Amino acid sequence: MYIAVSLGLFVYGVNWYYLTARWRRLRKSRAPVPRALHSQPKVTVQLPVYNERYVAARLLAAVAAFDWPHDLLEIQVLDDSDDDTTDLLARSVSHLQSRGFDVHHLRRGSRSGFKAGALAYGLTRASGNFMAIFDCDFFPPPEFLKRVMPEFEDPQVGLVQTRWGHLNAEYSPLTRAEAIGVDGHFAVEQEVRYRLGYLMNFNGTAGVWRRACIEAAGGWGSDTLAEDLDLSYRAQLRGWRSVYRKDVVCPAELPAQITAFKRQQFRWAKGSIQVFLKLRERIRDSALTRGQRAEAYLHLSLYVVHPLMLISFLLVPPLLLLGGIHPFVPALFATASLGPASMYIASQWEFHPTDWKRRLLSLPFLTVVGAGLSLNNSRAVVEAVLKRRSEFLRTPKFGLEGRRGTWRGSRYALRGTGETVAEIAFAGYGIAGAALAVASDNWWALPWTALFAAGFLTVAALSVLHSIAAVDPGKDGVPDAASP
């Protein structure tokens, strides 16, 4: 079993090396030249909102500042909130309407379908042929549409995805580590998949869809927790092209609370596996090349890495008690496990050429937290495989920018869960495994057991500390809303 798990991890690790190697080659070739803007179609901007009292008005103000004719810009506030966010947005919407903006505050009778349901509801009432979508924690630049819309002059382009930036990367060690993880995806994975013709994903926000593409692909679906990944794959399987614009950056807020980060990762992990199970046969029977199909399978099933990591960790102490195994197998796996690190290093080198070395000081912390999240993400994968339905749980936002603002004591701050107890137990198991490795002179096992011990201990400690901070009295310094 240990050999099988190690081989599985080796496959994913080698693919990360492959993507990083292709990224290096692509850097030496000429990047696609952005198209020039020749026409200005009508665009509907969709803003799905659910209890976003600290950031919704900021996003609405940013969209109102778009350098785009007002008569060709429709704004839909798709508000499913059940708190005072609705009243705050009503005032902001009224203010924009008085300034001549075509903005609509849409409320549904229920939260059916969650974000996918809200987007589908808005689509039936939209007047534009293009849908720009932004989550509430984003802050798109004024020139966003002018830089993105020229790509749609190619009638086969159904989606344009832009790069995520960070509003609060320097807020804490956790957000610094998260920033590296996000950068790796947008610097290497998205760029390589786009440039080499592999299927790429819509990231759920900071992108624009052609309305005809959404409808031809079957519309927004709420049968997975990754409606963005699902629709983008269905669209490309029907022949639509996706474009990635790495040069257009939309800053966003990174989760500063570990429980919020775990919730986000759980949703991404479960949603990805749900899409893999839903579309694997369509991919197999498609006209894609073997390479495209292989990359699509690896992409959609990526979060399988987490249960494989967890099983590998759990198997090490019993193997040590039974006499150990040949060190070649863990050495093979260890080599492949550095694949993600190569991608993260590449991303910092590209996006932050002047201080990439300083930023990489957060890479060890990202590695430790990643190991500690393996239980959380493994549970998500298992739920997806067992087809257990669950609610779309939003990632709370607090209006954090730079090092300013606080989530402590906020009504959206999350409390810890019973999973923390299991993480503490797993940390103890890792410490025992590390001690056993030392006692039996199996030094190859020490880094692996120590990494997971540190990972589970770190995540559990942060969960406890952040749960205590969640009930601190009051959240000061962050305005409830501001009129655009």
C-alpha positions as CSV (number, residue, x, y, z in Angstrom):
1,M,0.0,0.0,0.0
2,Y,2.8,2.4,0.8
3,I,4.5,1.8,-2.5
4,A,1.2,2.3,-4.4
5,V,0.5,5.6,-2.5
6,S,4.1,6.7,-3.2
7,L,3.7,6.0,-6.9
8,G,0.5,8.0,-7.0
9,L,2.1,11.0,-5.3
10,F,5.1,10.6,-7.7
11,V,2.8,11.0,-10.7
12,Y,1.3,14.3,-9.5
13,G,4.8,15.5,-8.4
14,V,6.3,14.8,-11.8
15,N,3.4,16.7,-13.4
16,W,4.3,19.8,-11.3
17,Y,7.8,19.5,-12.5
18,Y,6.5,19.2,-16.1
19,L,4.4,22.3,-15.8
20,T,7.3,24.3,-14.3
21,A,9.6,23.1,-17.0
22,R,7.2,24.2,-19.7
23,W,6.7,27.5,-18.0
24,R,10.5,28.1,-18.3
25,R,10.4,27.3,-22.0
26,L,7.4,29.5,-22.6
27,R,9.2,32.5,-20.9
28,K,11.7,32.3,-23.7
29,S,9.1,32.4,-26.4
30,R,7.0,35.3,-27.4
31,A,3.8,35.8,-25.4
32,P,0.5,36.4,-27.2
33,V,0.0,40.0,-28.1
34,P,-3.2,41.5,-26.5
35,R,-5.8,42.5,-29.0
36,A,-6.7,46.1,-29.6
37,L,-10.1,47.5,-28.6
38,H,-12.2,48.1,-31.7
39,S,-15.7,48.0,-30.3
40,Q,-17.5,48.3,-27.0
41,P,-20.3,45.8,-26.4
42,K,-22.7,46.0,-23.6
43,V,-21.4,44.2,-20.5
44,T,-23.4,43.0,-17.5
45,V,-21.3,43.0,-14.3
46,Q,-22.6,40.3,-11.9
47,L,-21.8,40.7,-8.2
48,P,-22.9,37.6,-6.2
49,V,-23.3,38.7,-2.5
50,Y,-24.0,36.7,0.6
51,N,-23.5,38.5,3.9
52,E,-20.6,40.8,2.9
53,R,-21.2,43.9,5.0
54,Y,-17.4,44.8,5.2
55,V,-16.6,44.6,1.5
56,A,-19.7,44.7,-0.8
57,A,-19.8,48.5,-1.0
58,R,-16.1,48.7,-1.8
59,L,-16.6,46.3,-4.8
60,L,-19.6,48.2,-6.0
61,A,-17.5,51.4,-6.0
62,A,-14.7,49.8,-7.9
63,V,-17.1,48.6,-10.6
64,A,-18.7,52.0,-10.9
65,A,-15.2,53.4,-11.6
66,F,-14.8,51.2,-14.7
67,D,-13.6,53.1,-17.7
68,W,-16.6,52.0,-19.8
69,P,-19.6,54.0,-21.2
70,H,-22.4,54.0,-18.7
71,D,-25.0,53.2,-21.3
72,L,-23.0,50.0,-22.1
73,L,-22.6,48.9,-18.5
74,E,-25.2,47.1,-16.5
75,I,-24.5,46.2,-12.8
76,Q,-26.4,43.4,-11.1
77,V,-26.0,43.0,-7.3
78,L,-27.2,39.4,-6.8
79,D,-27.9,39.7,-3.1
80,D,-28.8,36.5,-1.2
81,S,-27.8,38.1,2.2
82,D,-29.8,37.5,5.4
83,D,-28.1,40.2,7.5
84,D,-27.8,44.0,7.3
85,T,-25.7,43.7,4.1
86,T,-28.9,44.1,2.2
87,D,-29.7,47.5,3.7
88,L,-26.1,48.7,3.3
89,L,-26.2,47.7,-0.4
90,A,-29.6,49.3,-1.0
91,R,-28.2,52.7,0.0
92,S,-25.1,52.2,-2.3
93,V,-27.3,51.1,-5.2
94,S,-29.6,54.0,-4.7
95,H,-26.7,56.4,-4.8
96,L,-25.4,54.9,-8.0
97,Q,-28.8,55.1,-9.6
98,S,-29.0,58.8,-8.8
99,R,-25.7,59.2,-10.7
100,G,-27.2,57.6,-13.8
101,F,-25.8,54.0,-13.5
102,D,-27.8,51.1,-14.7
103,V,-27.6,49.1,-11.5
104,H,-30.1,46.5,-10.2
105,H,-30.4,45.2,-6.6
106,L,-31.8,41.7,-7.2
107,R,-33.2,39.5,-4.4
108,R,-34.4,35.9,-4.8
109,G,-37.0,34.2,-2.8
110,S,-34.5,31.6,-1.6
111,R,-30.8,30.8,-1.7
112,S,-31.4,27.8,-4.0
113,G,-28.3,26.8,-5.9
114,F,-26.2,29.1,-3.8
115,K,-23.7,31.1,-6.0
116,A,-24.5,29.2,-9.2
117,G,-28.2,29.8,-8.6
118,A,-27.7,33.5,-8.1
119,L,-25.6,33.8,-11.3
120,A,-28.2,31.8,-13.3
121,Y,-31.0,34.0,-11.9
122,G,-29.1,37.1,-12.9
123,L,-28.4,35.8,-16.4
124,T,-32.1,35.5,-17.1
125,R,-32.5,39.2,-16.3
126,A,-29.3,40.5,-17.9
127,S,-29.3,42.8,-20.9
128,G,-25.7,42.4,-21.8
129,N,-24.1,39.7,-24.1
130,F,-21.1,39.5,-21.8
131,M,-21.0,38.7,-18.1
132,A,-18.2,40.0,-15.9
133,I,-18.2,38.3,-12.5
134,F,-16.5,39.4,-9.3
135,D,-16.7,38.1,-5.8
136,C,-17.0,40.7,-3.1
137,D,-13.5,40.4,-1.8
138,F,-12.1,41.7,-5.1
139,F,-11.1,45.1,-6.2
140,P,-10.8,45.3,-10.0
141,P,-8.9,48.1,-11.7
142,P,-10.8,50.8,-13.7
143,E,-9.3,49.7,-17.0
144,F,-10.4,46.1,-16.5
145,L,-13.0,45.9,-19.3
146,K,-10.9,47.9,-21.7
147,R,-8.1,45.4,-21.4
148,V,-10.2,42.2,-21.4
149,M,-13.0,42.8,-23.8
150,P,-10.8,42.9,-27.0
151,E,-10.2,39.2,-26.6
152,F,-13.9,38.5,-27.5
153,E,-13.4,39.8,-31.0
154,D,-12.5,36.2,-31.7
155,P,-15.9,34.6,-31.9
156,Q,-14.6,31.3,-30.5
157,V,-13.5,32.9,-27.2
158,G,-16.1,32.1,-24.5
159,L,-14.2,33.1,-21.4
160,V,-11.4,35.4,-20.3
161,Q,-9.8,34.8,-16.9
162,T,-7.5,37.4,-15.3
163,R,-4.9,37.0,-12.5
164,W,-5.6,37.3,-8.9
165,G,-3.5,39.8,-6.9
166,H,-3.5,40.3,-3.1
167,L,-4.9,43.1,-1.0
168,N,-3.5,41.8,2.3
169,A,-0.5,39.4,1.5
170,E,1.5,41.1,4.3
171,Y,-1.2,40.8,6.9
172,S,0.2,37.7,8.7
173,P,2.4,34.7,8.2
174,L,-0.7,32.8,7.1
175,T,-1.6,35.2,4.3
176,R,2.0,35.5,3.1
177,A,2.0,31.7,2.7
178,E,-1.4,31.7,1.0
179,A,-0.2,34.4,-1.5
180,I,2.7,32.0,-2.6
181,G,0.2,29.2,-3.2
182,V,-2.2,31.4,-5.3
183,D,0.8,32.9,-7.2
184,G,1.9,29.4,-8.2
185,H,-1.4,28.6,-9.7
186,F,-1.6,31.8,-11.7
187,A,2.0,32.1,-12.7
188,V,2.6,28.5,-13.8
189,E,-0.6,26.4,-14.0
190,Q,-2.9,28.8,-15.7
191,E,-0.3,30.2,-18.0
192,V,1.0,26.8,-19.2
193,R,-2.5,25.3,-19.7
194,Y,-3.6,28.4,-21.7
195,R,-0.5,28.6,-23.9
196,L,-0.3,24.9,-24.6
197,G,-3.9,24.3,-25.3
198,Y,-4.8,22.3,-22.2
199,L,-8.2,22.8,-20.6
200,M,-8.0,25.6,-18.0
201,N,-10.5,26.7,-15.4
202,F,-12.5,29.7,-14.6
203,N,-11.5,30.7,-11.1
204,G,-15.0,31.8,-10.1
205,T,-14.3,35.6,-10.2
206,A,-12.2,38.3,-12.0
207,G,-13.3,37.0,-15.4
208,V,-15.7,37.6,-18.2
209,W,-18.0,35.2,-20.0
210,R,-19.7,35.4,-23.4
211,R,-23.4,34.8,-22.7
212,A,-23.8,32.6,-25.7
213,C,-21.0,30.3,-24.3
214,I,-22.7,30.0,-20.9
215,E,-26.0,29.0,-22.6
216,A,-24.4,26.6,-25.1
217,A,-22.5,24.8,-22.4
218,G,-25.6,24.2,-20.4
219,G,-25.6,27.1,-18.0
220,W,-24.6,27.3,-14.4
221,G,-24.9,24.1,-12.5
222,S,-25.3,23.7,-8.7
223,D,-24.7,20.0,-8.5
224,T,-21.0,20.6,-7.5
225,L,-19.3,23.0,-5.1
226,A,-17.1,24.2,-8.0
227,E,-19.6,25.7,-10.4
228,D,-16.8,27.7,-12.0
229,L,-14.6,24.7,-12.8
230,D,-17.6,22.7,-14.0
231,L,-18.9,25.3,-16.4
232,S,-15.4,26.2,-17.8
233,Y,-14.7,22.6,-18.6
234,R,-18.1,22.0,-20.1
235,A,-17.6,25.0,-22.3
236,Q,-14.2,24.0,-23.6
237,L,-15.4,20.4,-24.2
238,R,-18.0,22.0,-26.5
239,G,-15.3,23.8,-28.5
240,W,-15.2,27.2,-26.9
241,R,-11.8,28.8,-26.2
242,S,-10.6,30.2,-22.9
243,V,-8.1,33.0,-22.6
244,Y,-5.9,33.8,-19.6
245,R,-4.6,37.3,-19.2
246,K,-1.7,37.2,-16.7
247,D,-1.0,40.9,-17.3
248,V,-4.4,42.0,-15.9
249,V,-4.4,41.8,-12.1
250,C,-7.4,41.9,-9.8
251,P,-6.4,42.2,-6.1
252,A,-8.4,40.2,-3.6
253,E,-8.5,39.5,0.1
254,L,-6.8,36.4,1.3
255,P,-8.3,34.5,4.3
256,A,-6.6,35.7,7.4
257,Q,-8.3,33.2,9.8
258,I,-7.2,29.6,9.6
259,T,-10.8,28.3,9.9
260,A,-11.8,30.4,6.9
261,F,-8.9,29.1,4.9
262,K,-9.8,25.5,5.8
263,R,-13.4,26.1,4.7
264,Q,-12.2,27.6,1.4
265,Q,-9.8,24.6,0.8
266,F,-12.6,22.1,1.7
267,R,-14.9,23.6,-0.8
268,W,-12.3,23.7,-3.6
269,A,-11.2,20.1,-2.8
270,K,-14.7,18.6,-2.7
271,G,-15.9,20.7,-5.7
272,S,-12.9,19.6,-7.9
273,I,-13.4,15.9,-7.2
274,Q,-17.1,16.3,-7.9
275,V,-16.4,17.8,-11.3
276,F,-13.9,15.1,-12.0
277,L,-16.5,12.4,-11.3
278,K,-19.1,14.3,-13.3
279,L,-17.0,14.9,-16.4
280,R,-14.5,12.1,-16.6
281,E,-16.4,10.1,-19.2
282,R,-17.1,13.2,-21.3
283,I,-13.3,14.0,-21.3
284,R,-12.5,10.3,-22.2
285,D,-15.0,10.4,-25.1
286,S,-14.0,13.9,-26.3
287,A,-11.9,14.8,-29.3
288,L,-9.1,16.0,-27.0
289,T,-5.6,14.7,-27.6
290,R,-4.1,12.1,-25.2
291,G,-2.0,14.8,-23.6
292,Q,-5.0,17.1,-23.1
293,R,-7.0,14.3,-21.6
294,A,-4.2,13.3,-19.2
295,E,-3.6,16.9,-18.1
296,A,-7.4,17.4,-17.6
297,Y,-7.6,14.3,-15.4
298,L,-4.6,15.3,-13.3
299,H,-6.0,18.8,-13.0
300,L,-9.4,17.8,-11.8
301,S,-8.3,15.0,-9.5
302,L,-5.4,17.1,-8.0
303,Y,-6.8,17.1,-4.5
304,V,-6.5,13.3,-4.3
305,V,-2.9,14.2,-3.3
306,H,-4.2,15.0,0.2
307,P,-5.6,11.6,1.1
308,L,-2.5,10.0,-0.5
309,M,-0.3,12.2,1.7
310,L,-2.3,11.3,4.8
311,I,-2.3,7.6,4.1
312,S,1.5,7.7,3.5
313,F,2.0,9.5,6.8
314,L,-0.2,7.0,8.7
315,L,1.6,4.0,7.2
316,V,5.1,5.0,8.2
317,P,5.1,4.1,11.9
318,P,3.6,0.6,11.3
319,L,6.3,0.0,8.6
320,L,9.0,1.0,11.0
321,L,7.6,-1.4,13.6
322,L,7.6,-4.2,11.0
323,G,11.2,-3.6,10.0
324,G,11.0,-0.6,7.6
325,I,11.2,-0.6,3.8
326,H,13.9,0.0,1.3
327,P,14.7,3.8,1.5
328,F,14.6,4.0,-2.3
329,V,10.8,4.2,-2.2
330,P,10.5,7.2,0.2
331,A,13.5,8.8,-1.7
332,L,11.6,8.5,-4.9
333,F,8.5,10.1,-3.4
334,A,10.5,12.8,-1.6
335,T,12.0,13.9,-4.9
336,A,8.6,14.2,-6.5
337,S,7.2,16.0,-3.5
338,L,9.4,19.0,-4.3
339,G,7.4,19.5,-7.5
340,P,5.0,22.1,-5.9
341,A,8.0,24.0,-4.5
342,S,9.5,24.4,-7.9
343,M,6.2,26.0,-9.1
344,Y,6.1,28.3,-6.1
345,I,9.7,29.4,-6.5
346,A,9.0,30.1,-10.2
347,S,5.9,32.2,-9.4
348,Q,7.8,34.5,-6.9
349,W,10.7,34.9,-9.4
350,E,8.2,36.1,-12.0
351,F,5.8,38.2,-10.1
352,H,8.2,39.7,-7.6
353,P,11.7,39.8,-9.3
354,T,13.1,42.3,-6.8
355,D,12.3,40.6,-3.6
356,W,11.4,37.0,-4.5
357,K,14.0,35.6,-2.1
358,R,12.4,37.4,0.8
359,R,9.0,36.2,-0.1
360,L,10.2,32.6,-0.3
361,L,11.0,32.7,3.4
362,S,7.2,31.9,3.8
363,L,7.5,28.7,1.7
364,P,8.4,26.4,4.6
365,F,5.3,27.7,6.5
366,L,3.2,27.0,3.5
367,T,4.6,23.5,3.3
368,V,3.8,22.9,7.0
369,V,0.3,24.3,6.8
370,G,-0.3,22.2,3.6
371,A,0.6,19.1,5.5
372,G,-1.7,20.1,8.4
373,L,-4.6,20.6,6.0
374,S,-4.4,17.1,4.6
375,L,-7.0,15.8,7.1
376,N,-9.4,18.7,6.2
377,N,-9.0,18.2,2.4
378,S,-9.0,14.4,2.6
379,R,-12.4,14.6,4.3
380,A,-13.6,16.7,1.4
381,V,-12.4,14.2,-1.2
382,V,-14.1,11.3,0.7
383,E,-17.4,13.2,0.8
384,A,-17.2,13.9,-2.9
385,V,-16.5,10.2,-3.7
386,L,-19.3,9.1,-1.5
387,K,-21.6,11.7,-3.2
388,R,-22.5,13.4,0.1
389,R,-24.3,16.7,-0.5
390,S,-23.2,19.7,1.5
391,E,-24.0,23.4,1.7
392,F,-21.9,26.0,-0.2
393,L,-20.2,27.6,2.8
394,R,-18.8,31.0,1.9
395,T,-15.3,32.2,2.9
396,P,-15.9,35.2,5.2
397,K,-14.3,38.5,4.3
398,F,-13.4,41.4,6.6
399,G,-12.2,44.3,4.5
400,L,-8.5,43.7,5.2
401,E,-6.0,45.7,3.2
402,G,-2.2,45.6,3.8
403,R,-1.9,45.1,7.5
404,R,-4.9,47.3,8.2
405,G,-8.2,46.0,9.6
406,T,-9.1,43.1,11.8
407,W,-11.3,40.0,11.7
408,R,-11.2,39.5,15.5
409,G,-14.6,39.8,17.1
410,S,-16.4,40.2,13.8
411,R,-19.8,38.6,13.4
412,Y,-18.3,36.7,10.4
413,A,-15.3,35.2,12.4
414,L,-15.6,31.5,12.5
415,R,-15.3,29.2,15.5
416,G,-13.2,26.0,15.6
417,T,-14.7,22.6,14.9
418,G,-14.3,19.1,16.4
419,E,-11.7,18.4,13.7
420,T,-9.1,20.2,15.8
421,V,-9.2,17.3,18.3
422,A,-8.4,14.9,15.5
423,E,-5.5,17.2,14.3
424,I,-4.0,17.2,17.8
425,A,-4.2,13.4,17.9
426,F,-2.6,13.2,14.5
427,A,0.2,15.5,15.7
428,G,0.8,13.2,18.6
429,Y,0.9,10.2,16.2
430,G,3.5,12.1,14.1
431,I,5.7,12.9,17.1
432,A,5.6,9.2,18.1
433,G,6.5,8.2,14.5
434,A,9.4,10.7,14.5
435,A,10.7,9.2,17.8
436,L,10.3,5.7,16.4
437,A,12.3,6.7,13.3
438,V,15.1,8.0,15.4
439,A,15.1,5.0,17.8
440,S,15.2,2.6,14.9
441,D,17.8,4.5,12.9
442,N,15.4,4.9,10.0
443,W,16.4,8.5,9.3
444,W,14.6,8.6,5.9
445,A,11.2,8.6,7.8
446,L,12.1,11.4,10.2
447,P,11.5,14.4,7.8
448,W,8.1,13.0,6.7
449,T,6.8,12.2,10.2
450,A,8.2,15.5,11.6
451,L,6.6,17.5,8.8
452,F,3.1,16.1,9.5
453,A,3.6,16.4,13.3
454,A,4.5,20.1,12.8
455,G,1.7,20.6,10.3
456,F,-1.1,19.2,12.4
457,L,0.2,20.9,15.5
458,T,0.4,24.3,13.7
459,V,-3.1,24.0,12.2
460,A,-4.6,22.9,15.5
461,A,-2.9,25.6,17.4
462,L,-4.0,28.3,15.0
463,S,-7.5,26.9,15.1
464,V,-7.7,27.2,18.9
465,L,-6.1,30.7,18.9
466,H,-8.3,32.0,16.1
467,S,-11.4,30.6,17.8
468,I,-10.6,32.5,20.9
469,A,-9.9,35.6,18.9
470,A,-13.2,35.2,17.1
471,V,-15.1,36.1,20.3
472,D,-13.0,39.1,21.2
473,P,-15.4,42.1,21.8
474,G,-16.0,44.3,18.8
475,K,-14.5,44.7,15.4
476,D,-13.1,48.2,15.2
477,G,-11.7,50.3,12.4
478,V,-13.6,48.7,9.5
479,P,-16.6,50.7,8.2
480,D,-19.8,49.0,7.6
481,A,-20.2,50.5,4.1
482,A,-19.3,53.5,2.1
483,S,-21.3,55.1,-0.7
484,P,-19.5,54.7,-4.0
